Amino acid sequence: MLTPVRRLIAHFPGGSRETPVTVAEIRHRFRTWRGERPFWAGVFTFKAGLPILYWPYAHLDLGGIPLALSTTSGAGSLTIGVLLMTLGLALWYRPHLRVFAGIATLLLSLISFPVANFGGMFLGVISGLIGGSLACAWMPPPTAAPAEEGPSGG
């Protein structure tokens, strides 16, 4: 009888019931998947959207004094935050859009500074600038070039 974890590992995509997939194989597949796309650019871009979304809707209580950073820019913060998170996912699953997503991330991060509470208290701006820069700078791994044939005699 397989435990739930072993059952999950045995039915991991690419694995078959006869040959259960090991954790080392899962790590290798993830490392390969991560190497074929701008993974860290997507992480930083997705992470940039979180503080931009959080601060306008957070209601903090500081020693009995309510502290709210709600502004009229709540809709702008929502739009920018969701777009940054979507661009982060696009970098993972559509790596050929890296230049567009990188430039859009840079622009949205800069726009979030005046619109969304200093870009999520500087956390969103800094993370977005790093993610957009990484996305624009990332190059796909070189594909295996076909072997050239020698000179033909004739």
C-alpha positions as CSV (number, residue, x, y, z in Angstrom):
1,M,0.0,0.0,0.0
2,L,1.4,3.4,-1.0
3,T,1.3,6.3,1.3
4,P,-0.3,9.5,-0.1
5,V,3.2,11.1,-0.6
6,R,4.5,8.1,-2.4
7,R,1.3,7.9,-4.5
8,L,1.8,11.6,-5.5
9,I,5.4,11.0,-6.4
10,A,4.5,7.8,-8.3
11,H,1.9,9.8,-10.4
12,F,4.1,12.9,-11.0
13,P,4.0,14.0,-14.6
14,G,6.4,12.0,-16.6
15,G,6.4,9.1,-14.2
16,S,4.7,5.7,-14.6
17,R,3.1,3.4,-12.1
18,E,5.8,0.8,-12.7
19,T,8.7,3.1,-12.0
20,P,8.0,5.5,-9.2
21,V,9.6,8.9,-9.6
22,T,12.2,9.7,-6.9
23,V,12.7,13.0,-5.3
24,A,16.0,13.4,-7.0
25,E,14.3,13.1,-10.4
26,I,11.7,15.6,-9.4
27,R,14.4,18.1,-8.4
28,H,16.3,17.4,-11.7
29,R,13.1,18.0,-13.7
30,F,12.4,21.2,-11.8
31,R,16.0,22.4,-12.3
32,T,15.7,21.7,-16.0
33,W,12.4,23.5,-16.2
34,R,13.8,26.5,-14.2
35,G,16.8,26.7,-16.5
36,E,14.7,27.0,-19.7
37,R,13.0,30.2,-18.6
38,P,13.6,33.5,-16.7
39,F,12.6,31.9,-13.4
40,W,14.1,34.4,-11.0
41,A,12.8,37.3,-13.0
42,G,9.3,35.8,-12.6
43,V,9.8,35.4,-8.9
44,F,10.9,39.0,-8.4
45,T,8.1,40.3,-10.7
46,F,5.4,38.2,-8.9
47,K,6.8,39.3,-5.6
48,A,6.6,43.0,-6.6
49,G,2.9,42.8,-7.0
50,L,2.2,41.6,-3.5
51,P,3.2,44.6,-1.4
52,I,1.6,46.9,-4.0
53,L,-1.6,45.0,-3.4
54,Y,-1.3,44.7,0.3
55,W,-0.7,48.3,1.6
56,P,-3.7,50.1,0.3
57,Y,-6.1,47.5,1.7
58,A,-4.3,46.8,5.0
59,H,-5.7,48.1,8.3
60,L,-3.1,48.0,11.0
61,D,-3.6,48.6,14.6
62,L,-0.6,50.3,16.2
63,G,-1.1,50.4,20.0
64,G,-4.8,51.0,19.7
65,I,-4.4,53.7,17.0
66,P,-5.8,52.5,13.7
67,L,-3.3,53.0,10.8
68,A,-4.7,52.8,7.3
69,L,-2.9,53.6,4.2
70,S,-6.1,53.6,2.1
71,T,-6.0,56.2,-0.6
72,T,-8.0,57.0,-3.6
73,S,-5.4,55.0,-5.5
74,G,-6.8,51.7,-4.3
75,A,-8.0,50.8,-7.8
76,G,-4.6,51.8,-9.3
77,S,-2.8,49.6,-6.8
78,L,-5.1,46.7,-7.5
79,T,-4.5,47.0,-11.2
80,I,-0.8,47.4,-11.0
81,G,-0.4,44.6,-8.5
82,V,-2.5,42.1,-10.5
83,L,-0.7,43.1,-13.7
84,L,2.7,42.5,-12.0
85,M,1.7,39.2,-10.7
86,T,0.4,38.2,-14.1
87,L,3.6,39.3,-15.8
88,G,5.5,37.2,-13.3
89,L,3.5,34.1,-14.2
90,A,3.9,35.0,-17.9
91,L,7.7,35.0,-17.5
92,W,7.5,31.4,-16.2
93,Y,5.1,29.9,-18.7
94,R,5.7,32.1,-21.8
95,P,9.5,32.8,-21.8
96,H,9.4,34.1,-25.3
97,L,7.5,37.2,-24.0
98,R,10.5,38.1,-21.7
99,V,11.4,41.4,-23.3
100,F,7.8,42.7,-23.4
101,A,7.2,41.4,-19.8
102,G,10.4,42.9,-18.6
103,I,9.7,46.4,-20.1
104,A,6.1,46.3,-18.8
105,T,7.4,45.3,-15.4
106,L,9.9,48.2,-15.3
107,L,7.2,50.7,-16.4
108,L,4.6,49.4,-14.0
109,S,7.1,49.4,-11.1
110,L,8.0,53.0,-11.8
111,I,4.3,54.0,-12.2
112,S,3.5,52.4,-8.9
113,F,5.8,54.7,-7.0
114,P,3.5,57.8,-7.2
115,V,0.2,55.8,-7.5
116,A,0.5,53.0,-5.0
117,N,1.8,54.3,-1.6
118,F,5.4,54.7,-2.8
119,G,5.2,51.4,-4.7
120,G,4.3,49.3,-1.7
121,M,6.6,51.1,0.7
122,F,9.5,50.7,-1.8
123,L,9.3,46.9,-1.6
124,G,7.3,46.6,-4.8
125,V,9.4,49.2,-6.7
126,I,12.7,47.6,-5.9
127,S,11.5,44.0,-6.5
128,G,9.9,45.1,-9.8
129,L,13.0,46.9,-11.0
130,I,15.1,43.8,-10.3
131,G,12.6,41.5,-11.9
132,G,12.2,43.6,-15.0
133,S,15.9,44.0,-15.4
134,L,16.5,40.3,-15.0
135,A,13.7,39.6,-17.6
136,C,15.2,41.9,-20.2
137,A,18.7,40.5,-19.6
138,W,17.8,36.8,-19.7
139,M,18.8,34.8,-22.7
140,P,17.4,31.4,-23.6
141,P,19.9,28.5,-23.3
142,P,21.6,27.7,-26.5
143,T,20.0,24.8,-28.4
144,A,22.1,22.0,-29.6
145,A,23.4,22.9,-33.1
146,P,23.3,20.2,-35.7
147,A,26.7,18.8,-36.5
148,E,28.1,20.3,-39.6
149,E,29.0,17.9,-42.4
150,G,32.6,17.8,-43.6
151,P,33.5,19.1,-47.0
152,S,32.2,17.0,-49.8
153,G,34.7,15.8,-52.3
154,G,33.9,16.0,-55.9
